[in-house]
Amino acid sequence: QVQLVESGGGLLQAGGSLRLACTASISIFSINSMGWFRQAPGKQREWVATITSTSSTNYADSVKGRFTISRDNAKNTVYLQMNSLKPEDTAVYYCYANRMVARYWGQGTQVTVSS
């Protein structure tokens, strides 16, 4: 079992920056990959970014060049640095972890970007 706790959400204006954090209850060395999804009101949950155990990264086209995912193994934490935020980035952001055959989810953190 892996527990994930997200933090860092908030309300800000377009063009601003925000950093989300996701801390795992176990060493992230034992986790195959971690990342973020988001879900806007009335929309399906969509994948945002992934970082693997070897620090390989991938991004959705909608955030490429603006968002950066990183990891701090010593803190068992994955970060999502979000720059040049747009109103369409408004969503609940969920951290996930893939370990063995299971996927675990955090509780979500709200990001609201006003125009």
N, C-alpha and C positions, 0 to 999 in steps of 0.2 A: 504494500500500500504506500502511495506517495501523496502527501498533502502539499498543496500549493497555496501560497498566500501572496496576493497581488497588492501593490500599493502604487501611489503616484498619480492617480487620476485627478481630474479637476475641471474647472471652467476657465477658459481663456479665449482671447480674441484671435481671429485669423492672422496667420503669419507668425504666431508664437511657437514656443517649444515646450515640450513636456517629456519627462522620462518616467516610464513605468518600470517597476521592479517585480519580479516573481521569485520568491524564495521557496525552495523545496525542503521537505522534512528529512530528506536523506541526501547523501553525497551525490552531486549531479554527475560524478564520474560514472555512476552505475546506470545513468539514464541515456538512452540511445539518442534522443533528440528532444528539444524543447522549443516552444515558440508561442505565437499569439494568433488568436482569431479575434474577430470583432463582429458585433451584431448591432445594426442600427434599427430603430423602431420600424416595425412592419416589414423588415427584410430578413433574409436568411443569414445565418452565421457565415462569415467568409474568412478564409485564411489570409493572414497578413505576412507572417515571417516565420522562419525556422532556423535554428542553429543546431548542428549536430555535436556529438561528443568530440569530434575532431575540429570543431569550430568552423566547419563549412556552413555557409549561410545562403538562404534563398529568400526572395521577397516577391510579393504580389506586384504586378505592374503598377497598380494604383498608388503604391507607396515607395517604389524604387527611386532612389536618389534623395528621398526625404527622411526615411526611417532607417535606423541602424540597430540591428540586434547584436548583443554581445553577452558574454558570460564571465562571471567571476567564480571560479571553482572553489576558492577558499571560503567564499560566503554562500556557496550553494545557490547562487542567484543568477538569473538571466534578466537582462535589461532590454527595454525597447526605447531608444532615443527617437523622439518624434519632432522633426523640425518642419518649418513652413506649413504649419497645420492649416487645414481648410475646413469650412463648415461640414463638408461631406465626410470628414473624418470622425464626426460625432457618432459615438457608439459606446456600447459596453465592450470593454476589451477583456478577453479571457486568455489566461495562460494555460498551456497544456504541456504534458510530459508523456513521451512514449517510452515505456520501459518493458522490455520483453514483449509480450503480446497484448499488453494493456495500455490504455490511454487514460490519463488522469487530467482533471480540470480544476482550475481555481474557481473562486466564487465570482470573479468579474470585478472590474473597476470602471467607473463611468468617466468618459472623456467627452466634454462638451465644448465645441468651438463655435464662437459667435462671429457673425460677419460684421 
